[in-house]
Amino acid sequence: MVRAVTPAMKERGRGAIVNISSGSGFSGSGSSIAYAASKAALNVMTYSLARALAPEIRVNAVCPGVMQTRWWREGLGEENYNTFIERYAERTPLKAAGDPETVSEPVVWLLEGAEHVTGETIMVDAGSHLV
């Protein structure tokens, strides 16, 4: 997709790309080794693209940790899900697990504002890499 949008953004003289990665790209944890490795690769690709496409195009990544989603709830069952989220939140500095809305806030900021920010990976729940 980056390859597809780059010419139009360069011609326009500006643009912003936000990759959705994961805290697993920093910690090596997650649903599988391949998942964590692919997220780490996406983080490095974000840095590389930020350098390659600047100054016209800014490239950043948002890295959620554990998210409060239907996927976790259905996979774990209601009781296990609630315990999992509570324990996870206890181990993060902000004492909370994120949700889709908490991911959207930094994405919108990186796209619509953040004019002097590129090559950054932003952790959403401020602690996912600590787990």
Beta strands, then each sheet from edge to edge (+ up, - down):
strand 1: 15-20
strand 2: 57-63
strand 3: 121-123
sheet 1: 1+ 2+ 3+
end
